[in-house]
Amino acid sequence: MREQILGLITPLTAVVFMATLLIMWQRGGMGRHVLAFAVGYGFFGLGFGVTHLLPTDSPFLFHTTQLFYALASGCLIWGVCDRAGVHLSVSALAITYIGAAFALVVAVLLSSDAGPRLVIVNTGYGVMFVIGTVTLLGSAKREWIDRLIIAALAINAADFLLRPSLTLLAEGAIPVAEYRESIYYSVINLVLTVKALGVAMVLIGACFVDLVNSVRDRGNFDAMTGLRMRHAFEREVNARLTIAARDSLPVSMVVADIDHFKQVNDLWGHQAGDEAIAAFGKLLGNMIRDEDVAGRVGGEEFCILVWDCQGDAAARLAERIRRAFSLTVHPALGEGICLTASFGVVERAPRESYHGMFARADAELYRAKNGGRNRVASEGGAGQPDWGHEAENVVTPLSRAQRAATA
């Protein structure tokens, strides 16, 4: 009876962590990765509960626990990668699970020794955590909590890959019927409880860090556009440039400005101008990647740091944004009225500072303005579009007819 009660400590601990994470996700309005953490601990509790309660000679014991543990590992790994904004190859995790599951079927059919089964399933989990660790290493995030998460995944990978073989070398063969009386089972009870506690503390700590950062960031983001304000943008860009220099990654900068914006305010009022700024900011947020950084650095001036991207590709991004904005209708200005924007693009020179990049991009922006506006200017002329056609409803210098219509 005492062993039965002690064996339930680990799954009950997992349930407590699942409930804690669910509350943080629901009440704290946190991202889907927190829900993935909670679901992962739910699967972990189910897996260990099945391990502890099913008869050891059941043909489904190892297959069922392998499924639940693999789902738990997959949810936790996907969650930390989603939080870091990096793409995880779910297909690689699935292939790892399928390969280990097939090998487990063979081991169950050929031997009544629990040892090979334990090595197979744990190796599968270990490979999954290796995939997660390698994926996270590609993240641009490098705060202390991010390094701690990477360390937690690496420790789990090492534990799954090494512990079964080392324990089995010390104990020898383990008949399936004696699995729960083995040294291995006692060790795994302790190790899984400690790991569940440690990883949960790291993940819950990451959630608290994210919550604090979210509260802090409310003062760093422009309420009108949802983009970073100038001081927050510059701070983030300087941090990114340090990472780019360390990892030898190309980065580019785009500076954009809405054309004839003073005339927009004079004719339609500041509220209409604010709506145009909000529309441009939303467009930028929708068209850049998660790893790019965008900010509102002036009244109608915006800047984008394009991550891991050379100048010609950044110029093409600016051209896509230019075209999309020139086709965006602004109801506050009148039916069918659109605006345009001009863009300057540069690629970072070796060891160049943020201020150096911005000054060069700003010079390209003024070159675009002086060249007739509604265009992209970049060093070397990369990405220059055909400027020969503009829609009639685009506000360039405002015509007398438009002035009369709004009087």
Salt bridges, closest charged atoms under 4 A:
GLU3 OE2 - ARG2 NH2 3.88
ASP82 OD1 - ARG32 NH2 2.86
ASP146 OD1 - ARG83 NH1 2.73
ASP159 OD1 - ARG163 NE 2.89
ASP159 OD2 - LYS195 NZ 2.72
ASP210 OD2 - HIS33 NE2 3.76
ASP210 OD2 - ARG83 NE 2.79
ASP217 OD1 - ARG216 NE 3.71
ASP222 OD2 - ARG296 NH1 3.20
GLU234 OE2 - ARG230 NE 2.96
GLU236 OE2 - ARG240 NE 3.02
ASP247 OD1 - ARG246 NE 2.96
ASP257 OD1 - LYS369 NZ 2.76
ASP259 OD1 - LYS369 NZ 2.83
ASP266 OD2 - LYS262 NZ 3.00
GLU291 OE2 - ARG289 NH1 3.54
ASP292 OD1 - ARG289 NH2 2.76
ASP312 OD2 - ARG316 NH1 4.00
GLU319 OE1 - ARG322 NE 2.75
GLU319 OE2 - ARG323 NE 2.55
GLU352 OE1 - ARG360 NH2 2.67
GLU364 OE1 - ARG367 NH2 2.77
GLU379 OE1 - ARG360 NH1 2.61
